[in-house]
Structures are given as C-alpha cells and as structure tokens.
C-alpha cells in the first residue's frame, strides 16, 4: 500500500454532502473523484432534460464540495481524454493520484454494482463499498422482512417503517388519527380551474447549466425531449427552495387531488421533488419530518401528510427492497406473456387519445408526469394493449428525470405491468375510460367518446380493457379482486362480447 491519498468516488445520484463514503474521510488526505461518462448517458437514451439536470447538478455539487474544503478531481463528458466508463475513469484517476485505497458508496443499480465489485481485483488495491444509509431500510432488513412472509404487501411494510421512524405515531405507539392509511380520502376528481393553483418554482438556468444544455442538444440530438422548458433545481439550495414552496403552498391540498389530472396542468399539487430526492440533493427523512411538522402545527390535513409520507417511506423504500431482493433477472419477467412493440406515439405524443397525448406531451416537455399519469394513463394503456413489459420499462427509464432502475423497474414491471405475476401488486392496474373520465377532464376534449365501447368513435381503453381480461383469463380469473369484472363480462350478450373483441383487435392492428 502506498502513502498516497484515499480516492473517494462519488456517483451522479450521490449528490449528498455527507454521503457514506465521505462522512468519515479526512479532507486533507482524500481526493473526491466525480465522473461524467458516456456509458451512463447512453445505456438507455435518456431524456435530454434528465441528462442536463444530472450533469448540471453534479457540477454544482463538485463546486459545493470544493467550497467545503474537499479536493475534487472532476472529469467532464466532453473531456477528450474521457474513456467513457466509471471503471476506466477510476483507472485513470489511480494513475494520476496513486491512492492507497478507493472508497465508494454502494451503487443504486445492479449494473453499476457489478462494476464496483470488480474494482478491488482489477486495480489490485483495497476498495471499500459503503452502505447507502440515506435509505431507512437496509438490504438485510428488507430481506428479513420479506422471507418471513408468504405474501408481500406494501401496506404492512409501510407500517413497519412508520413504527421505525415514529412518523405520524402517537406516544402510545398507535397511528395518528387511529388509521394507518387515508388513501380513501385522496381520490377526489379534479376541481374546477383554480386560479390559485400552486406553481413550482421555475429555476432559470445559470451559465453552467446553459453550457451543459448546449452540449446536450448537440451530443444527444436523437434523444427524446426538449430543453426550452428546462426548469429543474440543480443545487441543494434550489431544491430546498422548491421543497419549501411545496410544503407551504401545495401540500395542504396534495392528498385530496393527488390522483387528479387536468388538461395542460402537468404539476397540480404535486411536489416535483422526486428528481432531487433520488439524486441526493434532498434528504427523504428530513422532508417527511417537515411534512409531519406542518401537520402537527395544524397547517396540513392528516390525509395530505400521511399520503405524502406513505409515498416516501412506503412505496419508495418498498420498491427499492423489491429491486435488490429479486435480483437482476427481475427485468426479464413477463408473467402475462405480453409481446407487442411499444407504439411509436410514446416518443412523439402524436395520438388522438387526448389522455395519452397529454401525459406523453408533458413528458416530452418536462421529463415529468405524476404517478397517476404514469400508472393509469401510459402504463394502463401499455398493460391492456399487451405491450412487451421490458420495452415499457426501458421507456420509463429513458423519459423521466427521477427514473433510476432501482425505483423505476419495480414500479413499471411489477405495479404497472403486472409482469411479476403479482409479487408487487395484488391485481393488475387495468381500467377502461370511465376511470380516466372520473379522475380527469381529458375525455371532454377527446375525439373518442368515453361512453362508447364499440364503433368508430369508441374510446380505445374500453374495448382494450375487456380484451385484456379475456386474453389473460386463465391467469387472472382466480384473482378475487377481479371477480366482479369477470362476472360482468359473463352477463354481456354474446354479440356484445364478440363486437368488443373485434373492436379491440382492429385497434391493436392499427398500432402495428
């Protein structure tokens, strides 16, 4: 071992000042290595705004680390000497600095984890991979929870996380208000247009971000998305400003309308914080405590506070646990045998289905759509149309600024596409046009008639919903949560059922 410095690699989703690999390091004898590499920008064709956000946030974080006293070796994507991968750039850094050892915080994805685990052998030096303790539930803790149960349900995992954190718990260990979950109060249809609807802060790109945007437009010209709408925070300070804006202005009505959708309103009462949480600019537990504080001060209703906290310490932690517990082959699961190609309009938004055009259009514009648009519009359509779930997974990973495989894959493959056969969700999230009409104003501006199942103007979701159930009857009919729709199908006249199947077949043929 040399007497050289410690080399501490910080990855693009580890933009946290006290990330585990840095927390106990000696600034005077350490070099922080940050790397923009081609492999990470092109392993899927990420949205232009996603690439610009991450690279700008990385460069600003490097500046913040320098201001805090760290020595930072920063490799830019457009550096002519850049070798294009984490491993190759660590090798070059070892040549430059002759370190005594390498430290890094564990990766968020199986693909990158394999790289990190190869470094000790490849470089013939000590490599310490630190646990990422920004998460509440360790891998071992989730594995212990999972193996003790015949059937997994997020609700019970969520309750364990509530007890562990004490969030929204009474002094005698019971859930605040007497209930664990107030989701039943969080399904209100969209309100009338509200001139006082909160608006997220639109951050003006600084010189660093503008330079990155120029590079992205040239280097990733064929990737989906646009940059003239770029609005993301790229520093911790900016992210905290958006957090405060959400807490003060949107959280008090977030729960009520978290499932609502309105034409040309991409944000509504949502936080727009997930890109910053997943990149490390915001601390999820600190955010949840701030939400709880607003509730205890009487500024936020319980259903709003609980609904938001459940998304963070419930779903976010749960899907991470599923991702790591199930292993890298999870991405290949296809329990329903869906095999159609993803339609071309997923990349353009060019479709007469107004709900799809809205969800995809704002995705192209902003690299963002909220969870119901992802689950019950673009995801629902892919599910009932029988689209190959791996293609759906890749699309979601590409287009959303908050998408990293550990969080996106279980949400897409498991919850949205039911491709894991019910491991993550107890039933497929399939629905016809009536659900979309109830939770949005989309249908009123659509060329299709949401009340028609067959005919030239019939809403495609209606026939596709029934066709999905019948195509998969041998796999789904025994699901108790689907007993009613299957009974309703049996009550239909034979000619209506035949017409419905033909309607679906004609529409699916038009996608080819």
C-alpha positions as CSV (number, residue, x, y, z in Angstrom):
1,X,0.0,0.0,0.0
2,X,1.3,3.5,-0.9
3,X,1.2,6.5,1.3
4,X,-0.9,8.3,-1.2
5,X,-4.4,9.8,-0.6
6,X,-7.7,8.0,-0.4
7,X,-9.7,8.2,-3.6
8,X,-13.4,8.6,-3.0
9,X,-15.7,8.1,-6.0
10,X,-19.0,10.0,-5.9
11,X,-21.6,8.9,-8.4
12,X,-24.2,11.0,-10.1
13,X,-27.1,10.0,-7.8
14,X,-25.0,10.5,-4.7
15,X,-25.1,14.3,-4.5
16,X,-25.4,14.4,-0.7
17,X,-22.8,16.3,1.3
18,X,-22.4,13.6,3.9
19,X,-22.8,10.6,1.7
20,X,-21.4,7.5,3.5
21,X,-18.1,7.4,1.6
22,X,-17.3,11.0,2.6
23,X,-18.7,11.0,6.1
24,X,-15.6,9.8,8.0
25,X,-13.0,10.7,5.4
26,X,-10.1,13.1,6.1
27,X,-10.4,16.0,3.7
28,X,-6.7,16.7,4.0
29,X,-5.8,13.2,2.7
30,X,-8.6,12.4,0.3
31,X,-9.4,13.2,-3.3
32,X,-13.0,13.1,-4.4
33,X,-13.5,11.7,-7.9
34,X,-16.6,12.7,-9.9
35,X,-17.1,11.4,-13.4
36,X,-19.4,12.2,-16.3
37,X,-19.2,9.2,-18.5
38,X,-20.8,8.2,-21.8
39,X,-21.9,4.8,-20.6
40,X,-24.3,6.4,-18.1
41,X,-25.8,8.8,-20.6
42,X,-26.4,6.3,-23.3
43,X,-27.1,2.8,-21.8
44,X,-30.6,3.9,-22.5
45,X,-31.5,7.0,-24.5
46,X,-32.2,9.3,-21.5
47,X,-34.4,12.4,-21.9
48,X,-32.4,15.5,-22.8
49,X,-33.6,17.3,-19.7
50,X,-32.7,14.3,-17.5
51,X,-29.1,14.3,-18.8
52,X,-28.9,18.1,-18.4
53,X,-30.3,18.0,-14.9
54,X,-27.9,15.3,-13.6
55,X,-24.8,16.8,-15.2
56,X,-25.5,20.3,-14.0
57,X,-26.4,19.0,-10.5
58,X,-23.1,17.1,-10.5
59,X,-21.0,20.1,-11.5
60,X,-22.7,22.3,-8.9
61,X,-22.2,19.7,-6.3
62,X,-18.5,19.5,-7.1
63,X,-18.3,23.2,-6.6
64,X,-20.0,22.9,-3.2
65,X,-17.6,20.1,-2.1
66,X,-14.7,22.3,-3.1
67,X,-16.2,25.2,-1.1
68,X,-16.5,22.8,1.9
69,X,-12.7,22.0,1.7
70,X,-12.6,18.9,-0.4
71,X,-10.1,18.3,-3.3
72,X,-12.2,17.3,-6.3
73,X,-11.0,15.6,-9.4
74,X,-13.8,16.2,-11.9
75,X,-14.0,14.5,-15.3
76,X,-16.3,16.1,-17.8
77,X,-18.2,14.3,-20.5
78,X,-16.6,16.4,-23.2
79,X,-13.0,15.9,-21.9
80,X,-11.1,14.4,-24.9
81,X,-9.3,12.0,-22.6
82,X,-12.5,10.7,-21.1
83,X,-12.7,6.9,-21.5
84,X,-16.5,6.7,-21.2
85,X,-17.0,4.4,-18.2
86,X,-16.7,4.5,-14.4
87,X,-14.1,1.7,-14.3
88,X,-11.9,3.2,-17.0
89,X,-12.0,6.7,-15.3
90,X,-11.2,5.2,-11.9
91,X,-8.2,3.5,-13.6
92,X,-7.0,6.8,-15.0
93,X,-7.5,8.5,-11.6
94,X,-5.4,5.8,-9.9
95,X,-2.6,6.6,-12.4
96,X,-2.9,10.3,-11.6
97,X,-3.1,10.1,-7.8
98,X,-1.5,6.7,-6.8
99,X,-4.0,6.3,-4.0
100,X,-3.7,3.9,-1.1
101,X,-7.3,2.8,-1.4
102,X,-10.6,3.5,-3.1
103,X,-13.8,4.3,-1.2
104,X,-17.3,4.5,-2.8
105,X,-20.9,4.4,-1.6
106,X,-22.9,1.4,-2.9
107,X,-24.5,1.8,-6.3
108,X,-28.2,2.1,-6.8
109,X,-28.4,-0.4,-9.7
110,X,-27.3,-4.0,-10.3
111,X,-25.4,-2.9,-13.5
112,X,-23.2,-0.4,-11.6
113,X,-22.9,-2.6,-8.5
114,X,-21.1,-5.2,-10.7
115,X,-18.6,-2.6,-11.8
116,X,-17.8,-1.5,-8.3
117,X,-17.4,-5.1,-7.1
118,X,-14.8,-5.7,-9.8
119,X,-12.6,-2.8,-8.8
120,X,-10.6,-4.5,-6.0
121,X,-9.4,-7.3,-8.3
122,X,-9.0,-5.1,-11.3
123,X,-6.9,-2.5,-9.5
124,X,-5.2,-4.7,-7.0
125,X,-5.9,-2.4,-4.1
126,X,-8.3,-2.1,-1.2
127,X,-11.8,-1.0,-2.3
128,X,-14.4,-0.2,0.4
129,X,-18.0,-0.1,-0.7
130,X,-20.0,1.7,2.0
131,X,-23.7,1.0,2.6
132,X,-26.0,3.8,1.3
133,X,-27.6,4.7,4.6
134,X,-29.7,7.5,3.1
135,X,-32.4,4.8,2.9
136,X,-34.4,3.8,6.0
137,X,-34.4,0.1,5.3
138,X,-31.2,-1.8,4.6
139,X,-31.0,-4.7,2.2
140,X,-30.6,-7.1,5.1
141,X,-33.6,-5.6,6.9
142,X,-35.8,-5.9,3.9
143,X,-34.7,-9.4,3.1
144,X,-35.6,-10.4,6.7
145,X,-39.0,-8.8,6.4
146,X,-39.6,-10.5,3.0
147,X,-38.6,-14.1,3.8
148,X,-40.8,-14.1,6.9
149,X,-44.0,-13.6,4.8
150,X,-45.8,-15.8,2.3
151,X,-47.3,-12.8,0.6
152,X,-45.8,-9.3,0.4
153,X,-47.9,-6.2,0.8
154,X,-46.5,-2.7,0.8
155,X,-49.1,-1.6,3.4
156,X,-47.6,-3.9,6.1
157,X,-44.0,-2.8,5.2
158,X,-45.1,0.8,5.4
159,X,-46.5,0.3,8.9
160,X,-43.1,-1.2,10.0
161,X,-41.4,2.0,8.6
162,X,-43.9,4.2,10.4
163,X,-43.0,2.4,13.7
164,X,-39.3,2.6,13.0
165,X,-39.3,6.3,12.2
166,X,-42.1,7.4,14.6
167,X,-43.6,9.5,11.8
168,X,-47.3,10.3,12.5
169,X,-47.3,8.0,15.5
170,X,-48.9,8.8,18.9
171,X,-46.9,8.4,22.2
172,X,-48.6,5.1,22.9
173,X,-47.4,3.6,19.5
174,X,-50.6,4.0,17.5
175,X,-51.0,5.7,14.1
176,X,-52.1,9.3,14.3
177,X,-55.8,9.6,13.9
178,X,-56.4,5.9,14.5
179,X,-55.8,4.8,10.9
180,X,-52.6,3.8,9.1
181,X,-53.8,4.8,5.7
182,X,-56.1,7.7,4.5
183,X,-55.9,6.8,0.8
184,X,-59.7,6.6,0.6
185,X,-59.8,10.4,1.2
186,X,-57.2,11.1,-1.5
187,X,-59.2,10.2,-4.7
188,X,-61.1,13.3,-5.4
189,X,-61.7,14.2,-9.0
190,X,-60.1,17.3,-10.4
191,X,-61.6,20.6,-9.2
192,X,-62.7,23.4,-11.4
193,X,-59.9,25.5,-12.7
194,X,-58.3,27.2,-9.8
195,X,-56.5,30.4,-10.4
196,X,-54.7,30.0,-7.1
197,X,-53.3,26.6,-8.0
198,X,-49.7,26.4,-6.7
199,X,-46.9,26.6,-9.2
200,X,-43.5,25.0,-8.8
201,X,-40.5,27.4,-9.0
202,X,-39.1,27.5,-12.5
203,X,-35.3,27.9,-11.9
204,X,-33.5,29.9,-14.6
205,X,-30.5,28.0,-16.0
206,X,-27.2,29.6,-14.9
207,X,-24.1,29.7,-17.1
208,X,-23.1,26.2,-16.0
209,X,-26.4,24.8,-16.9
210,X,-26.7,26.7,-20.2
211,X,-23.3,25.3,-21.3
212,X,-24.5,21.8,-20.5
213,X,-27.7,22.3,-22.3
214,X,-25.8,23.4,-25.4
215,X,-23.7,20.3,-25.3
216,X,-26.7,18.0,-24.7
217,X,-28.6,19.5,-27.7
218,X,-25.7,18.6,-29.9
219,X,-24.4,15.3,-28.4
220,X,-27.9,13.8,-27.7
221,X,-29.9,15.3,-30.6
222,X,-31.7,12.0,-31.2
223,X,-32.8,11.5,-27.6
224,X,-36.4,12.3,-26.6
225,X,-37.3,15.6,-25.0
226,X,-36.7,19.3,-25.3
227,X,-34.7,21.8,-23.2
228,X,-36.5,25.1,-23.8
229,X,-38.8,24.2,-20.9
230,X,-35.9,23.2,-18.6
231,X,-36.8,24.3,-15.0
232,X,-35.0,22.0,-12.6
233,X,-33.2,23.0,-9.5
234,X,-29.5,22.0,-9.8
235,X,-28.2,22.8,-6.3
236,X,-29.2,21.7,-2.9
237,X,-30.2,25.3,-2.1
238,X,-32.5,25.5,-5.0
239,X,-34.0,22.1,-4.2
240,X,-34.7,23.2,-0.7
241,X,-36.5,26.3,-2.0
242,X,-38.8,24.0,-4.1
243,X,-39.3,21.9,-1.0
244,X,-40.4,24.9,1.0
245,X,-42.7,26.0,-1.9
246,X,-44.4,22.6,-1.9
247,X,-44.8,22.5,1.9
248,X,-46.3,26.0,2.1
249,X,-48.5,26.1,-1.0
250,X,-49.2,22.6,-2.4
251,X,-49.1,20.1,0.5
252,X,-52.3,21.3,2.2
253,X,-54.3,20.0,-0.8
254,X,-51.9,17.4,-2.1
255,X,-53.7,14.4,-0.7
256,X,-57.1,15.5,-1.9
257,X,-56.1,15.8,-5.6
258,X,-53.0,13.5,-5.8
259,X,-54.9,11.3,-8.3
260,X,-56.5,14.1,-10.3
261,X,-55.5,15.1,-13.9
262,X,-56.2,18.3,-15.8
263,X,-55.5,19.3,-19.4
264,X,-52.4,21.4,-19.7
265,X,-51.7,21.3,-16.0
266,X,-48.7,19.0,-15.5
267,X,-48.0,19.7,-11.9
268,X,-51.2,20.5,-9.9
269,X,-50.5,20.0,-6.2
270,X,-47.6,17.6,-6.6
271,X,-44.2,18.2,-5.0
272,X,-41.9,17.9,-8.1
273,X,-39.3,16.8,-5.6
274,X,-38.6,13.2,-6.7
275,X,-35.7,14.1,-9.0
276,X,-33.9,15.9,-6.2
277,X,-34.6,13.1,-3.6
278,X,-33.3,10.4,-6.0
279,X,-30.2,12.4,-7.0
280,X,-29.3,13.1,-3.4
281,X,-30.0,16.8,-3.2
282,X,-32.8,16.4,-0.7
283,X,-32.9,14.1,2.3
284,X,-36.2,12.0,2.3
285,X,-36.4,11.6,6.0
286,X,-35.9,15.3,6.7
287,X,-38.6,16.0,4.1
288,X,-41.0,13.6,5.8
289,X,-40.3,15.2,9.2
290,X,-41.0,18.6,7.7
291,X,-44.3,17.3,6.4
292,X,-45.2,15.9,9.8
293,X,-44.3,19.2,11.4
294,X,-46.7,21.0,9.2
295,X,-49.5,18.6,10.2
296,X,-48.7,18.9,14.0
297,X,-48.8,22.7,13.6
298,X,-52.3,22.5,12.1
299,X,-51.2,23.7,8.7
300,X,-51.8,20.5,6.8
301,X,-54.7,17.9,7.0
302,X,-53.8,14.4,8.1
303,X,-54.8,12.8,4.9
304,X,-52.4,15.0,3.0
305,X,-49.5,14.5,5.3
306,X,-50.0,10.7,5.6
307,X,-50.4,10.4,1.8
308,X,-47.2,12.1,1.1
309,X,-45.2,10.3,3.8
310,X,-46.5,7.0,2.5
311,X,-45.1,7.7,-0.9
312,X,-41.6,8.2,0.6
313,X,-41.2,5.7,3.4
314,X,-43.7,3.3,2.0
315,X,-43.5,2.9,-1.8
316,X,-40.1,4.4,-2.3
317,X,-38.4,2.2,0.3
318,X,-40.5,-0.8,-0.6
319,X,-39.7,-0.8,-4.4
320,X,-36.0,-0.5,-3.6
321,X,-36.3,-3.5,-1.3
322,X,-38.1,-5.5,-4.0
323,X,-35.5,-4.5,-6.6
324,X,-32.5,-5.7,-4.6
325,X,-34.2,-8.7,-3.2
326,X,-35.3,-10.1,-6.5
327,X,-32.1,-9.7,-8.4
328,X,-31.0,-8.6,-11.8
329,X,-33.2,-11.0,-13.7
330,X,-36.4,-9.3,-12.4
331,X,-36.3,-7.1,-15.5
332,X,-36.9,-10.1,-17.8
333,X,-40.2,-11.2,-16.1
334,X,-43.3,-11.3,-18.3
335,X,-46.0,-13.2,-16.4
336,X,-48.7,-12.3,-18.9
337,X,-46.6,-13.0,-22.0
338,X,-47.2,-9.6,-23.4
339,X,-45.2,-9.1,-26.7
340,X,-46.4,-6.2,-28.7
341,X,-44.0,-3.4,-29.5
342,X,-44.4,-0.1,-27.8
343,X,-46.3,2.2,-30.2
344,X,-44.3,5.0,-31.9
345,X,-46.6,7.7,-30.4
346,X,-44.9,7.0,-27.0
347,X,-42.0,9.1,-28.4
348,X,-44.0,11.8,-30.1
349,X,-47.3,12.2,-28.3
350,X,-49.0,12.1,-31.7
351,X,-52.2,10.3,-30.9
352,X,-55.9,11.1,-31.0
353,X,-56.3,9.7,-27.5
354,X,-56.3,13.0,-25.6
355,X,-55.2,11.5,-22.3
356,X,-52.2,9.8,-23.8
357,X,-51.3,12.9,-25.8
358,X,-51.4,15.0,-22.6
359,X,-49.3,12.6,-20.5
360,X,-46.8,11.9,-23.2
361,X,-46.7,15.6,-24.3
362,X,-45.8,16.9,-20.9
363,X,-43.2,14.0,-20.5
364,X,-41.5,15.3,-23.7
365,X,-41.7,18.9,-22.5
366,X,-40.6,18.4,-18.9
367,X,-39.2,14.9,-18.3
368,X,-42.1,14.6,-15.8
369,X,-45.5,13.1,-15.3
370,X,-47.1,12.4,-11.9
371,X,-47.8,8.9,-10.6
372,X,-51.4,8.5,-11.8
373,X,-50.5,9.6,-15.3
374,X,-47.7,7.0,-15.3
375,X,-49.8,4.3,-13.7
376,X,-53.3,4.8,-15.1
377,X,-52.7,6.5,-18.5
378,X,-49.4,5.5,-20.2
379,X,-49.0,2.4,-18.0
380,X,-52.6,1.3,-18.2
381,X,-52.6,1.6,-22.0
382,X,-49.5,-0.5,-22.3
383,X,-50.9,-3.1,-20.0
384,X,-54.3,-3.6,-21.7
385,X,-52.7,-3.4,-25.1
386,X,-50.3,-6.2,-24.3
387,X,-47.1,-4.3,-24.8
388,X,-43.8,-6.1,-24.0
389,X,-43.1,-5.0,-20.4
390,X,-39.4,-4.8,-20.9
391,X,-39.9,-2.2,-23.7
392,X,-42.3,-0.3,-21.3
393,X,-39.6,-0.4,-18.6
394,X,-36.9,1.0,-20.9
395,X,-39.2,3.8,-22.0
396,X,-40.0,4.9,-18.4
397,X,-36.3,4.7,-17.5
398,X,-35.5,6.9,-20.5
399,X,-38.1,9.6,-20.2
400,X,-38.4,10.6,-16.6
401,X,-35.8,12.8,-14.8
402,X,-36.4,10.9,-11.5
403,X,-36.0,7.5,-13.0
404,X,-33.2,5.2,-11.8
405,X,-33.6,1.5,-12.3
406,X,-34.0,0.6,-8.6
407,X,-37.1,2.8,-8.3
408,X,-38.5,2.7,-11.8
409,X,-38.2,-1.1,-12.6
410,X,-40.4,-2.5,-9.8
411,X,-42.9,0.4,-10.3
412,X,-43.2,-0.3,-14.0
413,X,-42.7,-4.0,-14.4
414,X,-44.4,-5.0,-11.1
415,X,-47.0,-2.4,-10.2
416,X,-47.9,-1.0,-13.7
417,X,-47.5,-4.0,-16.0
418,X,-48.1,-6.9,-13.6
419,X,-45.2,-8.7,-15.2
420,X,-44.0,-10.2,-12.0
421,X,-47.3,-12.1,-11.6
422,X,-48.5,-10.2,-8.5
423,X,-45.4,-10.0,-6.4
424,X,-45.6,-6.3,-6.0
425,X,-49.3,-5.6,-6.5
426,X,-52.4,-7.7,-5.7
427,X,-54.1,-7.0,-9.0
428,X,-53.3,-5.5,-12.4
429,X,-53.9,-1.8,-12.6
430,X,-56.2,-2.1,-15.6
431,X,-59.1,0.3,-16.3
432,X,-61.3,1.5,-19.1
433,X,-62.2,5.0,-20.0
434,X,-64.6,5.5,-17.1
435,X,-61.8,5.8,-14.6
436,X,-59.9,8.4,-16.7
437,X,-63.1,10.3,-17.2
438,X,-63.8,10.3,-13.4
439,X,-60.3,11.5,-12.4
440,X,-59.6,14.0,-15.2
441,X,-61.1,16.4,-17.7
442,X,-59.2,14.7,-20.6
443,X,-62.2,12.9,-22.1
444,X,-64.2,16.1,-22.7
445,X,-61.5,17.2,-25.3
446,X,-61.0,13.8,-26.9
447,X,-62.2,12.9,-30.4
448,X,-63.2,9.5,-28.9
449,X,-66.4,9.0,-26.9
450,X,-65.6,7.7,-23.4
451,X,-69.1,6.2,-23.1
452,X,-68.8,4.0,-26.2
453,X,-67.2,0.6,-26.3
454,X,-67.6,-0.2,-30.0
455,X,-67.8,1.9,-33.1
456,X,-65.6,4.3,-35.0
457,X,-65.6,6.9,-32.1
458,X,-65.4,4.5,-29.2
459,X,-62.7,5.1,-26.6
460,X,-59.9,2.6,-27.2
461,X,-59.5,2.0,-23.5
462,X,-63.0,0.5,-23.2
463,X,-62.6,-2.5,-25.6
464,X,-59.0,-3.0,-24.7
465,X,-59.8,-3.3,-21.0
466,X,-62.2,-6.2,-21.7
467,X,-60.0,-7.7,-24.3
468,X,-57.1,-7.7,-21.7
469,X,-59.2,-9.5,-19.2
470,X,-60.3,-12.2,-21.6
471,X,-56.8,-12.6,-23.2
472,X,-55.5,-13.3,-19.7
473,X,-58.4,-15.1,-18.2
474,X,-56.5,-18.3,-17.5
475,X,-54.0,-16.3,-15.4
476,X,-56.3,-13.7,-13.8
477,X,-59.8,-15.2,-13.3
478,X,-59.0,-16.6,-9.9
479,X,-57.8,-13.2,-8.6
480,X,-60.5,-12.3,-6.1
481,X,-60.1,-8.6,-6.9
482,X,-61.2,-9.3,-10.5
483,X,-64.2,-11.4,-9.7
484,X,-66.7,-8.6,-10.4
485,X,-65.4,-7.6,-13.8
486,X,-65.4,-11.2,-15.0
487,X,-69.0,-11.7,-13.8
488,X,-69.9,-8.5,-15.6
489,X,-68.3,-9.9,-18.8
490,X,-70.3,-13.1,-18.5
491,X,-73.6,-11.1,-18.2
492,X,-73.0,-9.3,-21.5
493,X,-74.8,-10.6,-24.6
494,X,-72.7,-12.8,-26.8
495,X,-72.9,-10.4,-29.7
496,X,-71.7,-7.6,-27.4
497,X,-68.8,-9.6,-26.3
498,X,-67.9,-10.6,-29.9
499,X,-68.1,-6.9,-31.0
500,X,-65.9,-5.8,-28.1
501,X,-63.2,-8.3,-29.0
502,X,-63.3,-7.3,-32.7
503,X,-63.1,-3.6,-31.7
504,X,-60.0,-4.3,-29.7
505,X,-58.4,-6.4,-32.4
506,X,-59.0,-3.7,-35.0
507,X,-57.4,-1.0,-32.8
508,X,-54.4,-3.2,-31.9
509,X,-53.9,-4.0,-35.6
510,X,-53.7,-0.2,-36.2
511,X,-50.8,0.0,-33.9
512,X,-48.6,-2.3,-36.0
